[in-house]
């Protein structure tokens, strides 16, 4: 009986040591660093006139050519310029057709390792 107990203990130790040898595997995969957006102008829930300008800052890891901005489902024309700290200043104009409504300015962009980031803010557009 004692020999059988020693055998079970040996099997348990062997199995647990082998499973620890492989680790979690997280060190072999690279982390996804999504682009971040900040400094939204106009501020969230602010009332603005139709055709107003907007701007925000995109983090340094953002691919500038991948930045897309949509206001209430309508594409907007944007201008991207380098900004302090290797970030990007993005500016544009709201579509003139948006009047008397709330609109979400939605941002979509990608960074290294095909990491996509989204953000946005809500504004009220006067009539």
N, C-alpha and C positions, 0 to 999 in steps of 0.2 A: 504493500500500500504506500509506503514512504517513497519508493522508487517512482511510482506513478505520479505522486504529487510533485516530485522533482522534475519529472518530464513535463508536466503541465506548466510549471513555472518557467522552465527553459523555453518552451514554445511561446509563452506570453512575452517574455523579455525579447526574444528574437523578433517577433512581429512588431512590437512597439518600437524597437530600435530602428527597424527598417522603415517604418512609416515616418519617423522623425527625420530620417536622413534626407528625405525629399523636400521638406519644408513646405511653405504655403505657395510657393511659385510666384509671389507678387514681385519679387526682385527682378524677375526676367521680363516683366511687362512695364512699359513706360506709362507714367501717369498722364492723364489728359488735362492740359491746361487750357481751359476755355477762355475766350476773349471776354473782357469785362468792359462795361460801359458806365460812365459817370457824368457829372456836371450837366444835367439835362436843362436846357433853356428853351422855352419857358418852363417854369416849374410845374409839377404835376397839379392837375385840377385848376389851372389858371385859365381865365377866359381871354382869348386872343381874337384878332380880326382874321377874316378869311385872307389867305395869301401871305400870312405872317412867316417870318423866318424862325427856324429852330436850329439848335446845335447840341452836340454832346461830344464827349471825349471817349475814344476807344483805346484800350490798353495796348502796350507796345507789342505784344505777341499776336495781335490781330493782323491778318493779311488784308491790306487796305482795298485791294481789288475785289475782295469777297463781300464787302459791306453792302447790304441792301436795306433800304428804308421804305416802309409802306405806311401811309396814313389812311386809316379806315378803308383798307383794301385797295387804295389807289397808289401806284408807284410814284415816288418823288425823285426829283433830280437833286443829287447831292454833290458837294465839293469836299474833297478830303485833303487836308494839309498837315504836314508834320508839326508836332506840338512838343512842348518841353518833356524831357525824360523819355524820348523815343516813342511817345504815344501819338495819337492822331486826333486832330480836331475835325469833326464832321459837321457840315452845315448844309442847310437846304431851305426850301420854301414850301409851305403847305399848298396843296392844290386849291385854286380859286373856286372850284365847284363845291367845296365843303363849306356850308353855311348853316348856322342855326342847329348845330349838332355836336355831340361829343365824338371825339376821334382818338383812337389809340395810335400813337406813333410807334410802330413795331420795327425793331432792329434785328437783323440776322447777319451773322458773319462767321468766318471760320479762322482757326489758328493752326499752329503746328500739329502734326499727327492727325489731321482731319477732325479736330475737335471743334464742334459747332457751338456757338453761344447765341442766345437770344435775350432780348430785354425790350423795354419800351416804357412809355408812360402815357397817361390819359390827359387830354386837354379839352376845353370847351371852346367851340368856335362860334363867335357871335354872328348874327345875321347881317 
